[in-house]
Amino acid sequence: MKNTKRSFHFAIVSSILVAILTMLSQITRTADNSINDGIGYLMTLFFITIIAGVVYSFLSIRENYHWKKYVAIGINFFFFIMMSIALMGHVKDILEAFG
């Protein structure tokens, strides 16, 4: 049950970070304000919570049934797949720019 709770908490934190980053994306950013640094730190935290959530979701598979386990697995793997697709797209764009 320990890994189920952790994976569920990471899924909730990741969801909150997505909401915060979505709201912050609507703010007009210029070079003279320091919100860009904060957004960079939040994005790094978001990547870390996704990876930690997926790891704890894998570890929770053998634990007893609980609804939190399946919700956390669904949310964490959804975010992981979306993050993977986004990163592959960025790598493809970089390779096309230099290729």
Protein Blocks (a to p, Z undefined) as FASTA:
>chain_A
ZZmmmmmmmmmmmmmmmmmmmmmmmpccdfkbcklmmmmmmmmmmmmmmmmmmmmmmmmm
mpccdfklmmmmmmmmmmmmmmmmmmmmmmmmmmmmmZZ
